[in-house]
Amino acid sequence: MVLIPTRGLCIQVEDQAKLLGKDLSFKIAPVFGGDAMGGQIYRIQQGVELIVGTPGRLIDSLTKHNVELDDTMIFVLDEVDCMLQKGFWDRVLQIFRALLQPQILMYSATISPDVEKMTSSMVKDIVHVSVG
């Protein structure tokens, strides 16, 4: 699962995932506002390898439609600094608690002390990788 702060970024990640998985039987469920929720829920219930979504729509999927994420093995937080700045952290934690101990990958252009503090509440053995 990839959690992203905005609909626009979700669309970009979905497009790239489709491109990377074009020769595989790789099913993706985009889950973000602005599209009909029924179709998004249906895709998830049919079985997918990847969910790409925004915090608000994923919370709605979990609470209003009983979507289960028990099989989620990897939880990716893209633009984690942006999610913290936009006030999504409580939603991120709610989604995290619905998962069964996934590997967590967090990506950000900047890692402020606030981001480090928040992420340490989710992850124990943190490994930082810097590029550039």
DSSP file with accessible surface (Angstrom, degrees, kcal/mol):
  #  RESIDUE AA STRUCTURE BP1 BP2  ACC     N-H-->O    O-->H-N    N-H-->O    O-->H-N    TCO  KAPPA ALPHA  PHI   PSI    X-CA   Y-CA   Z-CA
    1    1 A M              0   0   17      0, 0.0    75,-3.2     0, 0.0     2,-0.5   0.000 360.0 360.0 360.0 136.7    0.0    0.0    0.0
    2    2 A V  E     -ab  52  76A  19     49,-3.0    51,-2.6    73,-0.2     2,-0.5  -0.979 360.0-159.8-117.2 122.5    1.2    3.5   -0.9
    3    3 A L  E     +ab  53  77A   0     73,-3.4    75,-2.5    -2,-0.5    51,-0.2  -0.903  15.5 177.5-105.0 128.0   -0.2    6.4    1.1
    4    4 A I        -     0   0    0     49,-2.8    75,-0.1    -2,-0.5     6,-0.1  -0.965  32.7-130.4-134.4 144.9    0.1    9.8   -0.6
    5    5 A P  S    S+     0   0    8      0, 0.0     2,-0.3     0, 0.0    49,-0.1   0.744  83.6  41.0 -72.6 -22.0   -1.2   13.2    0.5
    6    6 A T  S  > S-     0   0   44      1,-0.1     4,-1.8    47,-0.1     5,-0.1  -0.923  70.3-127.6-133.3 154.8   -2.9   14.3   -2.7
    7    7 A R  H  > S+     0   0  104     -2,-0.3     4,-2.3     1,-0.2     5,-0.2   0.893 110.0  56.5 -59.6 -43.1   -5.1   13.0   -5.5
    8    8 A G  H  > S+     0   0   40      1,-0.2     4,-1.9     2,-0.2    -1,-0.2   0.909 107.7  46.6 -59.8 -43.0   -2.6   14.3   -8.1
    9    9 A L  H  > S+     0   0   43      2,-0.2     4,-2.7     1,-0.2    -1,-0.2   0.868 108.7  56.8 -68.0 -34.0    0.3   12.4   -6.7
   10   10 A C  H  X S+     0   0    0     -4,-1.8     4,-2.8     2,-0.2    -2,-0.2   0.925 106.6  49.2 -60.5 -44.4   -1.9    9.2   -6.4
   11   11 A I  H  X S+     0   0   54     -4,-2.3     4,-2.5     1,-0.2    -2,-0.2   0.921 111.5  49.4 -62.7 -42.2   -2.6    9.4  -10.1
   12   12 A Q  H  X S+     0   0  120     -4,-1.9     4,-2.2     2,-0.2    -2,-0.2   0.929 113.0  46.0 -62.7 -45.5    1.1    9.8  -10.9
   13   13 A V  H  X S+     0   0   36     -4,-2.7     4,-2.7     2,-0.2     5,-0.2   0.919 112.2  51.3 -65.9 -41.2    2.0    6.8   -8.7
   14   14 A E  H  X S+     0   0   16     -4,-2.8     4,-2.6    -5,-0.2    -2,-0.2   0.936 109.9  50.0 -60.2 -45.2   -0.8    4.7  -10.2
   15   15 A D  H  X S+     0   0   83     -4,-2.5     4,-2.0     1,-0.2    -1,-0.2   0.916 112.7  46.4 -60.2 -43.3    0.4    5.6  -13.7
   16   16 A Q  H  X S+     0   0  111     -4,-2.2     4,-2.7     2,-0.2    -1,-0.2   0.896 111.1  51.7 -67.4 -39.3    4.0    4.6  -12.9
   17   17 A A  H  X S+     0   0   13     -4,-2.7     4,-2.3     2,-0.2    -2,-0.2   0.907 109.3  50.8 -64.1 -40.0    2.9    1.4  -11.2
   18   18 A K  H  < S+     0   0   99     -4,-2.6     4,-0.2    -5,-0.2    -1,-0.2   0.910 111.0  49.1 -62.0 -41.8    0.9    0.4  -14.3
   19   19 A L  H >< S+     0   0   97     -4,-2.0     3,-1.0    -5,-0.2    -2,-0.2   0.937 113.4  45.5 -63.8 -45.6    3.9    1.1  -16.4
   20   20 A L  H 3< S+     0   0  145     -4,-2.7     3,-0.3     1,-0.2    -1,-0.2   0.836 120.5  39.5 -68.0 -32.4    6.2   -1.0  -14.2
   21   21 A G  T ><>S+     0   0    7     -4,-2.3     3,-2.0    -5,-0.2     5,-0.5   0.205  78.4 116.5-102.9  19.1    3.8   -3.8  -14.0
   22   22 A K  T < 5S+     0   0  146     -3,-1.0    -1,-0.2     1,-0.3    -2,-0.1   0.792  79.7  44.3 -62.9 -29.3    2.5   -3.8  -17.5
   23   23 A D  T 3 5S+     0   0  143     -3,-0.3    -1,-0.3    -4,-0.2     2,-0.3   0.338 108.1  72.0 -97.1   8.8    3.8   -7.3  -18.4
   24   24 A L  T < 5S-     0   0  120     -3,-2.0     2,-1.9     2,-0.1    -3,-0.0  -0.780  93.9-108.1-116.2 161.7    2.6   -8.8  -15.1
   25   25 A S  T   5 +     0   0  114     -2,-0.3     2,-0.6     2,-0.0    -3,-0.1  -0.575  63.4 157.2 -86.9  76.3   -0.9   -9.6  -13.8
   26   26 A F      < -     0   0   78     -2,-1.9     2,-0.4    -5,-0.5    -2,-0.1  -0.908  26.6-160.9-112.5 110.0   -0.6   -6.7  -11.5
   27   27 A K        -     0   0  118     -2,-0.6    22,-2.2     2,-0.0    23,-1.6  -0.818   5.9-167.6 -99.9 135.4   -3.8   -5.2  -10.2
   28   28 A I  E     -c   50   0A  13     -2,-0.4    23,-0.2    20,-0.2    -2,-0.0  -0.932   9.8-159.8-121.8 139.9   -3.9   -1.7   -8.7
   29   29 A A  E     -c   51   0A   0     21,-2.8    23,-2.1    -2,-0.4     2,-0.4  -0.938   8.8-156.3-119.3 106.8   -6.7    0.0   -6.8
   30   30 A P  E     -c   52   0A   6      0, 0.0     2,-0.4     0, 0.0    23,-0.2  -0.684  11.0-171.7 -77.5 134.3   -6.5    3.8   -6.7
   31   31 A V  E     +c   53   0A   0     21,-3.0    23,-1.9    -2,-0.4     2,-0.3  -0.834  30.4 119.0-133.1  93.0   -8.3    5.1   -3.6
   32   32 A F    >   -     0   0    3     -2,-0.4     3,-0.9    21,-0.2     8,-0.1  -0.978  61.8 -86.5-152.1 159.6   -8.8    8.9   -3.5
   33   33 A G  T 3  S+     0   0   28     -2,-0.3     3,-0.1     1,-0.2    24,-0.0  -0.203  99.6  51.9 -65.8 158.2  -11.5   11.5   -3.5
   34   34 A G  T 3  S+     0   0   65      1,-0.3     2,-0.3   -27,-0.0    -1,-0.2   0.232  96.0  80.1  99.0 -15.4  -13.1   12.8   -6.6
   35   35 A D  S <  S-     0   0   71     -3,-0.9    -1,-0.3     1,-0.0     2,-0.1  -0.873  97.8 -81.7-118.0 159.6  -13.9    9.4   -8.1
   36   36 A A     >  -     0   0   81     -2,-0.3     4,-1.2     1,-0.2     3,-0.2  -0.364  32.5-149.0 -63.0 127.5  -16.8    7.1   -7.2
   37   37 A M  H  > S+     0   0   33      1,-0.2     4,-2.8     2,-0.2     5,-0.3   0.855  91.0  66.3 -67.4 -34.4  -16.0    5.2   -4.0
   38   38 A G  H  > S+     0   0   51      1,-0.2     4,-2.4     2,-0.2    -1,-0.2   0.907 102.3  46.3 -55.6 -44.8  -18.1    2.2   -5.0
   39   39 A G  H  > S+     0   0   43     -3,-0.2     4,-2.0     2,-0.2    -1,-0.2   0.875 112.4  51.0 -66.1 -37.1  -15.8    1.4   -7.9
   40   40 A Q  H  X S+     0   0    9     -4,-1.2     4,-1.9     2,-0.2    -2,-0.2   0.931 111.8  46.5 -66.5 -43.7  -12.7    1.8   -5.7
   41   41 A I  H  X S+     0   0   10     -4,-2.8     4,-2.7     1,-0.2     5,-0.2   0.918 110.0  54.5 -64.8 -42.2  -14.1   -0.5   -3.0
   42   42 A Y  H  X S+     0   0  142     -4,-2.4     4,-1.7    -5,-0.3    -1,-0.2   0.919 106.9  50.9 -57.7 -45.7  -15.1   -3.1   -5.7
   43   43 A R  H  X S+     0   0  108     -4,-2.0     4,-0.5     1,-0.2    -1,-0.2   0.923 111.0  47.9 -59.5 -45.4  -11.6   -3.2   -7.0
   44   44 A I  H >< S+     0   0   21     -4,-1.9     3,-1.5     1,-0.2     4,-0.3   0.936 110.7  51.2 -61.5 -44.5  -10.1   -3.8   -3.6
   45   45 A Q  H 3< S+     0   0  124     -4,-2.7    -1,-0.2     1,-0.3    -2,-0.2   0.779 104.1  58.4 -66.9 -24.3  -12.6   -6.5   -2.8
   46   46 A Q  H 3< S-     0   0  108     -4,-1.7    -1,-0.3    -5,-0.2    -2,-0.2   0.613 124.0 -97.2 -78.4 -12.5  -11.8   -8.3   -6.1
   47   47 A G    <<  -     0   0   33     -3,-1.5     2,-0.3    -4,-0.5    -2,-0.1   0.428  46.1-169.5  99.9 122.1   -8.1   -8.5   -4.9
   48   48 A V        -     0   0   38     -4,-0.3   -20,-0.2     1,-0.1     3,-0.1  -0.948  26.9-144.3-137.6 158.9   -5.2   -6.2   -5.8
   49   49 A E  S    S+     0   0  113    -22,-2.2     2,-0.4    -2,-0.3   -21,-0.2   0.673  89.4  31.8 -91.6 -23.8   -1.5   -6.2   -5.4
   50   50 A L  E     - c   0  28A  26    -23,-1.6   -21,-2.8     2,-0.0     2,-0.5  -0.992  57.2-166.1-143.2 129.7   -1.3   -2.5   -4.8
   51   51 A I  E     - c   0  29A  14     -2,-0.4   -49,-3.0   -23,-0.2     2,-0.5  -0.970   9.3-171.4-109.6 128.4   -3.5    0.1   -3.2
   52   52 A V  E     +ac   2  30A   0    -23,-2.1   -21,-3.0    -2,-0.5     2,-0.3  -0.985  28.5 143.1-118.2 117.1   -2.5    3.7   -3.9
   53   53 A G  E     -ac   3  31A   0    -51,-2.6   -49,-2.8    -2,-0.5   -21,-0.2  -0.957  49.1-109.3-153.7 169.9   -4.5    6.2   -1.8
   54   54 A T     >  -     0   0   15    -23,-1.9     4,-2.3    -2,-0.3     5,-0.2  -0.697  39.8-113.7 -97.3 154.4   -5.0    9.3    0.2
   55   55 A P  H  > S+     0   0    0      0, 0.0     4,-2.5     0, 0.0     5,-0.2   0.913 111.1  49.7 -56.5 -46.9   -5.5    9.2    4.0
   56   56 A G  H  > S+     0   0   22      1,-0.2     4,-2.3     2,-0.2     5,-0.2   0.931 113.3  43.7 -61.9 -46.9   -9.0   10.5    4.0
   57   57 A R  H  > S+     0   0   38      1,-0.2     4,-2.2     2,-0.2    -1,-0.2   0.883 113.2  52.2 -70.1 -34.8  -10.4    8.1    1.4
   58   58 A L  H  X S+     0   0    1     -4,-2.3     4,-2.3   -27,-0.2    -1,-0.2   0.920 108.7  50.4 -66.9 -38.9   -8.6    5.1    2.9
   59   59 A I  H  X S+     0   0   18     -4,-2.5     4,-2.8    -5,-0.2     5,-0.3   0.935 110.2  50.4 -62.3 -43.8  -10.1    5.9    6.3
   60   60 A D  H  X>S+     0   0   51     -4,-2.3     4,-2.6     1,-0.2     5,-0.7   0.909 109.7  51.2 -59.0 -40.6  -13.5    6.1    4.7
   61   61 A S  H  X5S+     0   0    0     -4,-2.2     6,-1.9     1,-0.2     4,-0.8   0.897 113.8  44.4 -64.2 -39.3  -12.9    2.7    3.0
   62   62 A L  H  <5S+     0   0   25     -4,-2.3     4,-0.5     4,-0.2    -2,-0.2   0.911 123.4  32.6 -70.8 -44.7  -11.9    1.2    6.3
   63   63 A T  H  <5S+     0   0   77     -4,-2.8    -2,-0.2    -5,-0.2    -3,-0.2   0.877 127.0  33.5 -86.8 -37.9  -14.7    2.6    8.5
   64   64 A K  H  <5S+     0   0  140     -4,-2.6    -3,-0.2    -5,-0.3    -2,-0.1   0.704 130.1  29.3 -92.8 -21.5  -17.7    2.9    6.1
   65   65 A H  S  <<S-     0   0   78     -4,-0.8    -2,-0.1    -5,-0.7    -1,-0.1   0.245  96.6-122.9-125.9  10.5  -17.1   -0.2    3.9
   66   66 A N        +     0   0  130     -4,-0.5     2,-0.3     1,-0.2    -4,-0.2   0.820  41.7 178.1  51.6  36.9  -15.2   -2.6    6.2
   67   67 A V        -     0   0   11     -6,-1.9     2,-0.4    -9,-0.1    -1,-0.2  -0.556  17.1-146.4 -68.1 132.1  -12.3   -2.9    3.9
   68   68 A E        -     0   0  143     -2,-0.3     3,-0.2     1,-0.1    31,-0.1  -0.878  20.8-175.2-106.4 139.2   -9.7   -5.2    5.4
   69   69 A L    >   +     0   0    6     -2,-0.4     3,-1.9    29,-0.4    31,-0.4  -0.018  42.1 126.3-119.0  27.6   -6.0   -4.7    5.0
   70   70 A D  T 3  S+     0   0   73      1,-0.3    30,-0.2    29,-0.1    -1,-0.1   0.773  72.1  54.3 -60.3 -28.3   -4.8   -7.8    6.8
   71   71 A D  T 3  S+     0   0  151     -3,-0.2     2,-0.4    28,-0.1    -1,-0.3   0.429  76.1 122.6 -88.7   3.0   -2.7   -9.0    3.8
   72   72 A T    <   +     0   0   22     -3,-1.9    28,-0.3     1,-0.2     3,-0.1  -0.518  30.4 171.6 -69.9 119.8   -0.8   -5.7    3.5
   73   73 A M        +     0   0  150     -2,-0.4    30,-2.9     1,-0.3     2,-0.4   0.718  64.2  38.8-100.6 -27.9    2.9   -6.5    3.8
   74   74 A I  E     - d   0 103A  71     28,-0.2     2,-0.6     2,-0.0    -1,-0.3  -0.995  61.5-165.6-130.9 130.3    4.5   -3.1    2.9
   75   75 A F  E     - d   0 104A   0     28,-3.2    30,-2.4    -2,-0.4     2,-0.5  -0.962  11.3-166.5-117.3 110.8    3.2    0.3    4.0
   76   76 A V  E     -bd   2 105A  22    -75,-3.2   -73,-3.4    -2,-0.6     2,-0.7  -0.882   7.8-164.5-103.6 126.4    4.7    3.2    2.0
   77   77 A L  E >   -bd   3 106A   0     28,-3.2    30,-3.0    -2,-0.5     3,-0.5  -0.935  12.7-166.9-108.2 106.7    4.3    6.7    3.2
   78   78 A D  E 3  S+ d   0 107A  38    -75,-2.5    30,-0.1    -2,-0.7     5,-0.1  -0.761  72.0  10.0 -95.4 141.9    5.3    9.0    0.3
   79   79 A E  T 3> S+     0   0   65     28,-0.6     4,-2.1    -2,-0.4     3,-0.3   0.931  75.8 172.0  58.2  46.1    5.8   12.7    1.0
   80   80 A V  H <> S+     0   0    1     27,-2.3     4,-2.0    -3,-0.5     5,-0.2   0.857  73.2  55.8 -59.3 -33.3    5.7   12.0    4.8
   81   81 A D  H  > S+     0   0   18     26,-0.3     4,-2.4     1,-0.2    -1,-0.2   0.924 107.3  49.4 -64.7 -40.1    6.7   15.6    5.6
   82   82 A C  H  > S+     0   0   26     -3,-0.3     4,-2.4     1,-0.2    -2,-0.2   0.901 108.3  53.1 -66.4 -40.3    3.8   16.9    3.6
   83   83 A M  H  <>S+     0   0    0     -4,-2.1     5,-2.8     2,-0.2     6,-0.4   0.901 110.4  47.8 -63.5 -37.3    1.3   14.6    5.3
   84   84 A L  H ><5S+     0   0   39     -4,-2.0     3,-1.4    -5,-0.2     5,-0.3   0.945 112.2  48.8 -67.3 -44.9    2.6   15.9    8.7
   85   85 A Q  H 3<5S+     0   0  152     -4,-2.4    -2,-0.2     1,-0.3    -1,-0.2   0.852 109.5  52.6 -63.5 -34.1    2.3   19.5    7.6
   86   86 A K  T 3<5S-     0   0  112     -4,-2.4    -1,-0.3    -5,-0.2    -2,-0.2   0.452 118.0-111.4 -83.5   0.4   -1.3   19.0    6.2
   87   87 A G  T < 5S+     0   0   57     -3,-1.4     3,-0.3    -4,-0.2     4,-0.2   0.738  78.9 128.9  80.2  23.8   -2.4   17.5    9.5
   88   88 A F     >< +     0   0   37     -5,-2.8     4,-2.4    -6,-0.2     3,-0.4   0.412  36.1 102.1 -88.1   0.1   -2.8   13.9    8.3
   89   89 A W  H  > S+     0   0   11     -6,-0.4     4,-2.6    -5,-0.3     5,-0.2   0.888  78.4  51.8 -61.2 -39.2   -0.8   12.2   11.0
   90   90 A D  H  > S+     0   0  129     -3,-0.3     4,-2.0     1,-0.2    -1,-0.3   0.903 112.2  47.9 -62.0 -38.1   -3.7   11.0   13.0
   91   91 A R  H  > S+     0   0  111     -3,-0.4     4,-2.3    -4,-0.2    -1,-0.2   0.894 109.2  53.2 -68.1 -40.5   -5.2    9.4    9.9
   92   92 A V  H  X S+     0   0    0     -4,-2.4     4,-2.8     1,-0.2    -2,-0.2   0.936 110.4  47.5 -59.7 -45.3   -1.9    7.8    9.0
   93   93 A L  H  X S+     0   0   21     -4,-2.6     4,-2.5     1,-0.2    -1,-0.2   0.884 108.9  54.4 -64.9 -37.1   -1.7    6.3   12.4
   94   94 A Q  H  X S+     0   0   85     -4,-2.0     4,-0.7    -5,-0.2    -1,-0.2   0.920 111.6  44.3 -62.7 -42.6   -5.3    5.0   12.2
   95   95 A I  H >< S+     0   0    0     -4,-2.3     3,-1.1     1,-0.2     4,-0.4   0.938 111.5  53.8 -66.2 -44.7   -4.5    3.3    8.9
   96   96 A F  H >< S+     0   0   46     -4,-2.8     3,-1.7     1,-0.3     5,-0.2   0.906 105.0  54.4 -56.8 -42.0   -1.2    1.9   10.3
   97   97 A R  H 3< S+     0   0  178     -4,-2.5    -1,-0.3     1,-0.3    -2,-0.2   0.718 100.4  61.0 -67.7 -19.2   -3.1    0.4   13.3
   98   98 A A  T << S+     0   0   38     -3,-1.1   -29,-0.4    -4,-0.7    -1,-0.3   0.535  95.0  82.0 -83.0  -4.8   -5.4   -1.4   10.8
   99   99 A L  S <  S-     0   0   12     -3,-1.7     2,-1.0    -4,-0.4   -29,-0.1  -0.653  82.9-122.2-101.3 157.0   -2.4   -3.3    9.4
  100  100 A L  S    S-     0   0  115    -31,-0.4    -3,-0.1   -28,-0.3    -2,-0.1  -0.704  73.5 -60.0-100.8  81.3   -0.7   -6.4   10.8
  101  101 A Q  S    S-     0   0  188     -2,-1.0    -1,-0.1    -5,-0.2     2,-0.1   0.902  74.7-176.2  49.4  61.6    2.9   -5.3   11.3
  102  102 A P        -     0   0   14      0, 0.0     2,-0.3     0, 0.0   -28,-0.2  -0.370  35.6 -98.6 -78.3 162.5    3.9   -4.3    7.8
  103  103 A Q  E     -d   74   0A 117    -30,-2.9   -28,-3.2    -2,-0.1     2,-0.5  -0.654  44.8-142.8 -71.7 137.8    7.3   -3.2    6.7
  104  104 A I  E     -d   75   0A  33     -2,-0.3     2,-0.5   -30,-0.2   -28,-0.2  -0.929  19.5-175.1-114.1 129.2    7.2    0.6    6.6
  105  105 A L  E     -d   76   0A  52    -30,-2.4   -28,-3.2    -2,-0.5     2,-0.4  -0.987   6.6-168.4-120.4 127.9    8.9    2.7    4.0
  106  106 A M  E     -d   77   0A  52     -2,-0.5     2,-0.4   -30,-0.2   -28,-0.2  -0.975   0.9-168.8-121.4 133.4    8.8    6.5    4.4
  107  107 A Y  E     +d   78   0A 123    -30,-3.0   -27,-2.3    -2,-0.4   -28,-0.6  -0.951  16.3 151.0-123.3 139.6    9.9    8.9    1.7
  108  108 A S        -     0   0   34     -2,-0.4     3,-0.1   -29,-0.2    -2,-0.0  -0.963  45.8-136.1-162.3 146.3   10.5   12.6    2.0
  109  109 A A  S    S+     0   0   93     -2,-0.3     2,-0.4     1,-0.2    -1,-0.1   0.812 100.4  25.9 -72.1 -30.7   12.6   15.3    0.4
  110  110 A T        -     0   0   81     -3,-0.1     2,-0.6     2,-0.0   -29,-0.2  -0.986  65.3-156.6-134.4 144.3   13.2   16.7    3.9
  111  111 A I        -     0   0   74     -2,-0.4    -3,-0.0    -3,-0.1   -31,-0.0  -0.906  19.5-171.6-121.5 100.6   13.2   15.1    7.3
  112  112 A S     >  -     0   0   44     -2,-0.6     4,-2.4     1,-0.1     5,-0.2  -0.413  40.2-104.7 -82.8 165.1   12.6   17.6   10.0
  113  113 A P  H  > S+     0   0  106      0, 0.0     4,-2.4     0, 0.0     5,-0.2   0.872 123.4  56.4 -57.9 -33.7   12.9   16.8   13.7
  114  114 A D  H  > S+     0   0  109      2,-0.2     4,-2.4     1,-0.2     5,-0.2   0.909 107.0  47.9 -63.5 -41.7    9.1   16.8   13.9
  115  115 A V  H  > S+     0   0    4      2,-0.2     4,-2.8     1,-0.2     5,-0.3   0.933 111.7  50.1 -64.8 -44.4    8.9   14.1   11.2
  116  116 A E  H  X S+     0   0   94     -4,-2.4     4,-1.9     1,-0.2    -2,-0.2   0.915 111.2  49.3 -59.8 -42.0   11.6   12.1   13.0
  117  117 A K  H  X S+     0   0  155     -4,-2.4     4,-0.6    -5,-0.2    -1,-0.2   0.931 113.7  45.1 -63.6 -46.4    9.6   12.3   16.3
  118  118 A M  H >< S+     0   0   59     -4,-2.4     3,-1.0     1,-0.2     4,-0.3   0.918 113.3  49.2 -65.5 -43.6    6.3   11.3   14.6
  119  119 A T  H >X S+     0   0   11     -4,-2.8     4,-1.9     1,-0.3     3,-1.7   0.833 100.3  64.5 -69.2 -28.9    7.8    8.4   12.7
  120  120 A S  H 3< S+     0   0   69     -4,-1.9    -1,-0.3     1,-0.3    -2,-0.2   0.739  93.3  63.5 -67.5 -17.9    9.6    7.0   15.7
  121  121 A S  T << S+     0   0   80     -3,-1.0    -1,-0.3    -4,-0.6    -2,-0.2   0.679 112.3  35.5 -76.1 -15.8    6.2    6.4   17.3
  122  122 A M  T <4 S+     0   0   19     -3,-1.7     2,-0.4    -4,-0.3    -2,-0.2   0.732 117.0  48.7-102.5 -32.4    5.5    3.9   14.4
  123  123 A V     <  -     0   0   35     -4,-1.9     3,-0.2     1,-0.2    -1,-0.2  -0.906  51.0-170.9-122.2 140.7    8.8    2.3   13.8
  124  124 A K  S    S+     0   0  194     -2,-0.4     2,-1.6     1,-0.2    -1,-0.2   0.906  81.6  38.2 -91.5 -71.1   11.4    0.7   16.1
  125  125 A D  S    S-     0   0  153      2,-0.0     2,-0.3     0, 0.0    -1,-0.2  -0.567  80.3-170.0 -87.7  85.5   14.6    0.0   14.1
  126  126 A I        -     0   0   65     -2,-1.6     2,-0.5    -3,-0.2    -6,-0.0  -0.566   9.6-167.3 -81.4 135.0   14.8    3.0   11.8
  127  127 A V        -     0   0  123     -2,-0.3     2,-0.5     2,-0.0    -2,-0.0  -0.991   9.7-152.0-119.6 123.1   17.3    3.0    9.0
  128  128 A H        -     0   0  114     -2,-0.5     2,-0.5     2,-0.0    -2,-0.0  -0.830  10.5-172.2 -96.7 133.3   17.9    6.4    7.3
  129  129 A V        -     0   0  123     -2,-0.5     2,-0.4     2,-0.0    -2,-0.0  -0.993   3.6-168.3-125.0 124.0   19.0    6.4    3.7
  130  130 A S        -     0   0  118     -2,-0.5     2,-0.4     2,-0.0    -2,-0.0  -0.918   2.4-163.9-113.1 139.6   20.0    9.7    2.1
  131  131 A V              0   0  141     -2,-0.4    -2,-0.0     0, 0.0     0, 0.0  -0.977 360.0 360.0-121.8 132.8   20.6   10.2   -1.6
  132  132 A G              0   0  125     -2,-0.4    -2,-0.0     0, 0.0     0, 0.0  -0.457 360.0 360.0 116.3 360.0   22.4   13.2   -3.0
